[in-house]
Amino acid sequence: MTDSRIIVAGCGVFGSVVAERLASAGHRVLAIDKRPTVGGNSASRIDPVTGIECHTYGSHIFHTSDEEVYRYLLRFTEFTPYRHHVAIRTGGRVYFMPMNLKTLCDFFGRDFTPDEAKAFLDEEIRKSGIDSPSNLEEKAVSLIGEKLYRTFIYGYTKKQWGKSPSELPESIITRLPVRLNFNTDYFNDPHQGVPLDGYDRMFRRILEHPNIELRLNTDFFDLRPEIPSSTPVVYTGMIDEFFGYRLGPLSWRSLKFEWETLDTSDFQGISVMNYGDESVPYTRIHEFKHYHPERRDVFASGRTVICREYPDAYAPGKEAYYPVNDAKNKALLAEYRKLAETCPNVVFGGRLGSYQYWDMDRAVGAALDCAADILRRGMIPAQ
Ligand SMILES: Cc1cc2nc3c(=O)[nH]c(=O)nc-3n(C[C@H](O)[C@H](O)[C@H](O)COP(=O)(O)OP(=O)(O)OC[C@H]3O[C@@H](n4cnc5c(N)ncnc54)[C@H](O)[C@@H]3O)c2cc1C
C-alpha cells in the first residue's frame, strides 16, 4: 500500500495543514482526497472561458483575528486587501448586511443618529414582548423586533433550513448583529482577503513538501482494507460514514450551485448578493470577479461568471455543508465520539470529522493544534 508512516485522509484546510506540519517535523505522509482537487470546500479554479477565479463551493473569504493562523498561512500565500461587503435584496429594495445605521435609516425612512437608532430599536424589541424565546423566530424578534425580522431574517432563514424559523431551535442564533454606525464591513477581523494567486495555488504550496505523497481521486474507504491497523490515520471525512452509519446518519443541510456565464462586465456590483424574499428560491448570488479587482484585464472584460446558491436537503451521496446542531444530532454525535475513542490510531478532524461548522481560520487553528498533539503524543512510529 504505502511505506508512509501516517495517512491524512482529506486535503481540505484541516488535512492539508496537518499533513504539512507532520511532514515538516520529519514524518512521511500519504495525503489522499477522493476529489480531483485540493482545498476541499475552499477550492478555487480558473474558469477557462473568462479567466475568472471561481470558488467551486461558493464564496470563500479568508478572515481572522488569530495572529498565529495568519502568520502560518503567510508562509504559503500573500492575501489581497479585499474586504468583504454583502448586500441583500429584500422587499424590493437593496440594503447592506449585517444591518447597520444606513440599513436602519433606509428601511424605516428615517435620519437616525446612533443614539436615536438605539432608542428606536429598544422600543421595537420592547413592543415584541418576548422575554423567554422558545424558537428561532421568537429569539430573532426578541433581538431586533418584528419588522426587521420579517424583512431580513425570516425568508432567508426559512430557505436556508427548509423549515419555518418558528420550527427551528432558538439555539441556532445567539445574536443578530446590528451596527449603530455606517461601517459596511461584513467581518470585524483585522486580517481579511483572498489568496493573491488563488486558493488552489495556496493549498498546492502547503502540500508541496518532499515528505508528502499526494494522491487525489483516492477514497479512504477504497484504501482502508490495505492500511495496517498500526498505521496512524488523520481522518477528515464524515465521522458517521467512518463507522458505516451504524448508529444512523448525522443530519446536514446541503446546497446546489447553478453556474452561468454572462455577457456583461458587472452583473450585480458586489461579490455576494443575498436574497431575503421567500418567493426567490435561492439565498445568494456570487459574482466571483469582484474578489480580484487587481486582475485588471479579467476584471474589465465584458464577461462575468455568477453562481446561484440554493439550499437543499441532504442525503448520503450529496455534499454535506451545514451540520444540524439540534439536540438529536448532538446526542448522536456524542455516541459516535464514544466509538471514535475505540480507535486509538485514528484522529478525527476537520468540519466533517468533528461535525462542526468552522470558518477556514478555525480549521487552520484546529489543524495546528491537532498536529502538535500528534507529535507530542508520539503517535507516529520512529522511522
Ligand atoms: C457555502 C460555504 C461558504 C463558506 N464560506 C467561508 C468563508 O467565506 N470564509 C471562511 O473562512 N470559511 C467559509 N466556509 C467554511 C469552510 O468551507 C471550512 O472552514 C473548510 O471547508 C473546512 O475545511 P475542512 O478541511 O475541515 O473540510 P473540507 O473543506 O470539507 O475538506 C474535507 C476534505 O476531505 C475529503 N474527504 C471526505 N471524505 C473522504 C474520503 N472518504 N476519502 C478521501 N477524502 C475524503 C473531501 O473531499 C474534502 O476535500 C464556508 C463553508 C460553506 C459551506
Ligand as a Chemical Component Dictionary entry (heavy atoms), coordinates in Angstrom:
data_LIG
# 
_chem_comp.id                   LIG 
_chem_comp.type                 NON-POLYMER 
_chem_comp.pdbx_formal_charge   0 
_chem_comp.three_letter_code    LIG 
# 
loop_
_chem_comp_atom.comp_id 
_chem_comp_atom.atom_id 
_chem_comp_atom.alt_atom_id 
_chem_comp_atom.type_symbol 
_chem_comp_atom.charge 
_chem_comp_atom.model_Cartn_x 
_chem_comp_atom.model_Cartn_y 
_chem_comp_atom.model_Cartn_z 
_chem_comp_atom.pdbx_ordinal 
LIG C1  C1  C 0 -21.125 27.693 1.404  1  
LIG C2  C2  C 0 -19.955 27.874 2.335  2  
LIG C3  C3  C 0 -19.245 29.066 2.331  3  
LIG C4  C4  C 0 -18.173 29.240 3.201  4  
LIG N1  N1  N 0 -17.526 30.449 3.181  5  
LIG C5  C5  C 0 -16.487 30.636 4.023  6  
LIG C6  C6  C 0 -15.810 31.890 4.047  7  
LIG O1  O1  O 0 -16.155 32.837 3.331  8  
LIG N2  N2  N 0 -14.757 32.036 4.898  9  
LIG C7  C7  C 0 -14.345 31.031 5.729  10 
LIG O2  O2  O 0 -13.386 31.218 6.483  11 
LIG N3  N3  N 0 -14.958 29.832 5.708  12 
LIG C8  C8  C 0 -16.015 29.603 4.881  13 
LIG N4  N4  N 0 -16.645 28.385 4.865  14 
LIG C9  C9  C 0 -16.125 27.292 5.717  15 
LIG C10 C10 C 0 -15.006 26.475 5.018  16 
LIG O3  O3  O 0 -15.532 25.867 3.862  17 
LIG C11 C11 C 0 -14.476 25.439 6.026  18 
LIG O4  O4  O 0 -13.818 26.106 7.072  19 
LIG C12 C12 C 0 -13.491 24.456 5.434  20 
LIG O5  O5  O 0 -14.087 23.765 4.386  21 
LIG C13 C13 C 0 -13.047 23.452 6.493  22 
LIG O6  O6  O 0 -12.056 22.611 5.955  23 
LIG P1  P1  P 0 -12.002 21.062 6.280  24 
LIG O7  O7  O 0 -10.690 20.585 5.843  25 
LIG O8  O8  O 0 -12.402 20.851 7.690  26 
LIG O9  O9  O 0 -13.201 20.413 5.437  27 
LIG P2  P2  P 0 -13.385 20.264 3.864  28 
LIG O10 O10 O 0 -13.023 21.502 3.154  29 
LIG O11 O11 O 0 -14.770 19.740 3.674  30 
LIG O12 O12 O 0 -12.334 19.144 3.460  31 
LIG C14 C14 C 0 -12.579 17.774 3.696  32 
LIG C15 C15 C 0 -11.912 17.016 2.568  33 
LIG O13 O13 O 0 -11.974 15.612 2.865  34 
LIG C16 C16 C 0 -12.246 14.912 1.681  35 
LIG N5  N5  N 0 -12.850 13.632 2.013  36 
LIG C17 C17 C 0 -14.022 13.393 2.636  37 
LIG N6  N6  N 0 -14.249 12.062 2.738  38 
LIG C18 C18 C 0 -13.178 11.460 2.160  39 
LIG C19 C19 C 0 -12.828 10.103 1.932  40 
LIG N7  N7  N 0 -13.651 9.105  2.297  41 
LIG N8  N8  N 0 -11.662 9.827  1.312  42 
LIG C20 C20 C 0 -10.847 10.829 0.897  43 
LIG N9  N9  N 0 -11.134 12.127 1.071  44 
LIG C21 C21 C 0 -12.279 12.441 1.706  45 
LIG C22 C22 C 0 -13.210 15.820 0.930  46 
LIG O14 O14 O 0 -13.208 15.512 -0.455 47 
LIG C23 C23 C 0 -12.616 17.195 1.223  48 
LIG O15 O15 O 0 -11.679 17.578 0.249  49 
LIG C24 C24 C 0 -17.767 28.192 4.062  50 
LIG C25 C25 C 0 -18.479 26.994 4.062  51 
LIG C26 C26 C 0 -19.588 26.850 3.241  52 
LIG C27 C27 C 0 -20.396 25.579 3.312  53 
# 
loop_
_chem_comp_bond.comp_id 
_chem_comp_bond.atom_id_1 
_chem_comp_bond.atom_id_2 
_chem_comp_bond.value_order 
_chem_comp_bond.pdbx_ordinal 
LIG C1  C2  SING 1  
LIG C2  C3  SING 2  
LIG C2  C26 DOUB 3  
LIG C3  C4  DOUB 4  
LIG C4  N1  SING 5  
LIG C4  C24 SING 6  
LIG N1  C5  DOUB 7  
LIG C5  C6  SING 8  
LIG C5  C8  SING 9  
LIG C6  O1  DOUB 10 
LIG C6  N2  SING 11 
LIG N2  C7  SING 12 
LIG C7  O2  DOUB 13 
LIG C7  N3  SING 14 
LIG N3  C8  DOUB 15 
LIG C8  N4  SING 16 
LIG N4  C9  SING 17 
LIG N4  C24 SING 18 
LIG C9  C10 SING 19 
LIG C10 O3  SING 20 
LIG C10 C11 SING 21 
LIG C11 O4  SING 22 
LIG C11 C12 SING 23 
LIG C12 O5  SING 24 
LIG C12 C13 SING 25 
LIG C13 O6  SING 26 
LIG O6  P1  SING 27 
LIG P1  O7  DOUB 28 
LIG P1  O8  SING 29 
LIG P1  O9  SING 30 
LIG O9  P2  SING 31 
LIG P2  O10 DOUB 32 
LIG P2  O11 SING 33 
LIG P2  O12 SING 34 
LIG O12 C14 SING 35 
LIG C14 C15 SING 36 
LIG C15 O13 SING 37 
LIG C15 C23 SING 38 
LIG O13 C16 SING 39 
LIG C16 N5  SING 40 
LIG C16 C22 SING 41 
LIG N5  C17 SING 42 
LIG N5  C21 SING 43 
LIG C17 N6  DOUB 44 
LIG N6  C18 SING 45 
LIG C18 C19 SING 46 
LIG C18 C21 DOUB 47 
LIG C19 N7  SING 48 
LIG C19 N8  DOUB 49 
LIG N8  C20 SING 50 
LIG C20 N9  DOUB 51 
LIG N9  C21 SING 52 
LIG C22 O14 SING 53 
LIG C22 C23 SING 54 
LIG C23 O15 SING 55 
LIG C24 C25 DOUB 56 
LIG C25 C26 SING 57 
LIG C26 C27 SING 58 
# 
